[in-house]
Amino acid sequence: MSNSQKKLSEMAKTNLPLLIISSGEPAGIGPDIVNQIIPEEFEARLVLLGDRDLLEQRAVRYKSSIKFIPYDPLTKEVPANSLEVLHLPLSRPCQTGQLDQANANYVLGMLTRACKGCLNNEFDAMVTAPIHKEIINQAGFAFTGHTEFLANICDIEKPLMLLVAGALRVALVTTHLPLREVADAMDEDGIVRIVQILNLDLQLKFGLSRPHIKVCGLNPHAGEGGYLGKEEINIISPAIKTLKQQDINVSGPYPADTVFTKESLQDADAILAMYHDQGLPVLKHVGFHNAINTTLGLPIIRTSVDHGTALSLAGSGHSNPGSLFAAINSAISQYNLLKQHVAAA
């Protein structure tokens, strides 16, 4: 690349979407996978959020040639082969692979900073590396997951978790709940609202003009006409009827053991599962290292990896960044589609 071409490349980055990427649980593979980012491969300006010393230590493990430079919101140029870092110091020095309750504040601080930065239009989207829910709860914070935490910051009552692996999209009615509590958490109005959110964001952020949403039943064989449970009759089917009256392209309820077959998926743009482990095992089987999680129904764009902290792999040099890269590209795509929609309105 000539000096003039390099200069043009640097300048172009400042006109692209600005993404903030939180580096996740410091003892896990989050700092590893963000260190494998090659900024020139993404049509966006990328800013890492985390402890700069920690990121630099992990960079050594990957023999990365990327230069870390301080994030400056007023910058006009980003040097080639460089990643900006918005420094947030660890609460306590981190030992690779060893969780520490003292750093729960650090993890939640990253999420808060990134989310508020998107809310005030400093950043165009946020991407999150994996965190460890158990250690956050052990530290005394009532934490069920990214989805609920970010919804609270955004003052949104009903966020929606959508998982994507290639052409397969799976949304969830309930997210991080014990299985015993799932049926009690379901109601007709809630399903109607969730499908409305899903339908709208599939249009705005995924470019689908009239998405077909297939809705799962809760019980085996979708309740078998009431003999295996009545949630389909009393809750799910009435919700679907209401949604059809609103001219939303929705159908079901379908047995979850057949709705994910190749034939059934041919005319589906998204599947709505009733609970976490009804939909996610299929999706992760289809594309574990390339699947992503995105939160719909928020006033911001948020995408994430679809895997855990993998403590045993942290610092090993063997972590797979595929899901992170897919999450970054999805955030860029969602931003561009939303921008086009706003421009056309």
Buried (B, 14 or more C-beta within 10 A) or exposed (E): EEEEEEEEBBEEBEEBBBBBBBBBBBBBBBBBBBBBBEBEEBBBBBBBBBBBBBBBBBBEBBEBEBEBBEBEEEBEEBBBEBBBBBBBEBBEEBEBBEBBBBBBBBBBBBBBBBBBBBBEEBBBBBBBBBBBBEBBBEBEBEBEBBBBBBBEBBEBEEBBBBBBBEEBBBBBBBBBBEEEEBBEBBEBEBBBBBBBBBBBBBBBBBBBEEBBBBBBBBBEBBBEEEEBBBBBBBBBBBBBEBBEEEEBBBBBBBBBBEBBEEEBBEEBBBBBBBBBEBBBEBBBEBBBBBBBBBBBBBEBBBBBBBBBBBBEBBBEEEBBBBBBBBBBBBBBBBBBBBEEEEEEE
